[in-house]
Amino acid sequence: MAEVSYVGASRVFAGSPPVRAVDQLDLDVADGEFLVLVGPSGSGKSTALRMLAGLEDVDEGTIQIGSKDVTNVPPKGRDIAMVFQSYALYPHMTVAENMGFALKLRGTPKTQIKEKVAEAAAMLDLTKYLDRKPKALSGGQRQRVAMGRAIVREPSVFLMDEPLSNLDAKLRVETRANIAALQQRLGTTTIYVTHDQVEAMTMGHRVAVLKDGILQQCDTPRALYDKPANAFVAGFIGSPAMNLKTVPLAPEGARLDGIVVPLERTALSAAQSAGLSSVTFGVRPESLRLASVEEEGIDMTVELVEELGADALVHGAVKIGDGSERFVVRVDGRTPPQLGQNVKIAVRDASEVHLFHPETGERLTD
Amino acid sequence: MTVLQTSRTDPTPPARKGRRRATALSGTDRIVLLLMVGVPTLLHVALVWVPTLSSVLLSFTSWDGIGDLDQITFVGTRNYVDIFTAYPRFWPAVQHNLIWLAFLILLPTSFGLLLAVLLDRQLKFTRIYQSVLYLPVVLALAMVGFIWQLMYEPNLGLVNNVLGIAQSSPVDWLGDSDINIYAVLIAAGWKHTGYVMLLYLAGLKSFDPSLKEAAALDGANGWQTFWKVTFPVLKPINVIVLVITVIEGLRAFDIVYAINRGRNGLELVSVLITDNIIGESSRIGWGSALAVILLVISLGFIITYLVQVFRREERT
């Protein structure tokens, strides 16, 4: 068990211009923490993980595991175990041999290997399958063998590279919970890569959001959701995504479709002191509501209603300036509006509005 | 929902439905299919099975190949008995074939594997190396024989000149019946190495790179990764290479025929077959018996191996 730190770590792929797959990454992972690296494809999250594993060179900066600088240490010297997206199980070995391979290479006595493999197999419900080859297992079982192979090693850090992406939706949700529980129980520092923000939010103690190789924000899931550091994080975290529109600024608030949506004073003054005439206005679907006819609200034409059972998502068009923008509102599932209906929507509370700089995307509200 | 509705509105009565589905091909489809399956089958039977079975039948007869078919006289197993007991060229030829096989399995196969592993490491100009090493494979063995005849020429050939013995005491590589089989094997191996290399290279290219990464993280060094992970995972390629090597070893013919018509230390079973069937003696029955012996040996090797492989597959 150990803490992990990236200190200005970069990976640059040759080419013209060179691609900075991971750019000056600074990240500290505490001992026993479950950290999730999340981002769209090409964000450098897998590369960052592979740099820690020693499978990818570190071109600038350093990486430390525990107090040891491992920047130039080969993979086998880093005391880490990795679960691959493809699981990378050795096809010619049985489940038990797969799980015990690392110990066998280390020269661990056979009885001890058997003991440890049996222990891990019991934990993962694999005891029945120890003599089978990977190809005789289902996707979920293979995934568990890959986990087992990592656990048996008792490494100081677990690395997981999208380990659930080859499972079907139901199994994924189940396994998600199992991995989180297992990590809790073992208390091993874990770094987990995913492109799925739901996985990131549900599993991570902290979540690091990457985009184009640059760390955008690293914080608890709650903090990412409530206070996204910039417009990218705001749009990436949360499902359905936050409504993010660039709108003109009025003295008391943001101007949408003729009305002015009041904003918090601190936010407004921040925007005004920056000398902005427009802002990127962000509001989550659940921070919007349907307004009654008498109330002041934003006119919206309903284009799509997605009923989810407990609630419904109403997609509609709102006029902003000369064009029209799509908004999503989360409403009570029992009384959704009809398709094509004209409704009025309003912001539940001014404090739930996020404001971002229209060009840099930086958060203006605090 | 939709599935239920369509099956309900299906106008075809249920009894006929099954029959219709079984023959859901249009007339043209059937003709095309019949031609595509039939023509190759006919060709295969006519060009492979008929000659094979005829050879087996002819091996029990005595016939000089001249004149009508009523000249063929049935002699039972006499050809076989005579080949095994009273044919001086037979056992040396079998021995040469076995040497050939052992050599091909040991040297070119392992060397081809080594080259494949080296070329798979994304060297610069790897394509050029691959092409150069594969080039001998596309040459006919007779051509290879011709090229190496020039190499082995006692006074002007490259080999003796490089060794510096071309003038003083030249070795007649192909003329000396004690060593010429090995000289020819080097030429044949030169060709076979490229073939094996290409097969292994194809296997390595389709190899999941994360397996090697997993092995590296598990603490394996390069040597352990290769022998404990890469090589066992390439098992299907190993099977193909072995079968091809056995076939190459047993059917070798053209290279020795191009060099000295397969005499003077270069006798092979295939040469004896050719000599007896199309040579001056023209003993069709005798030659056929030799051919059947070779066929049985090849089948023995290949069937044994395949049965073992499939049994092992089933057990897992």
Interface residues (C-beta under 8 A of the other chain):
Chain A: A53 G54 L55 P74 P75 K76 I80 A81 M82 F84 Q85 S86 A88 Y90 P91 H92 F101 A102 L105 R106 K133 K135 A136 R149 R153
Chain B: D208 S210 L211 E213 A214 A215 A216 L217 D218 G219 A220 N221 Q224 K228 V229 P232 V233 K235 T316
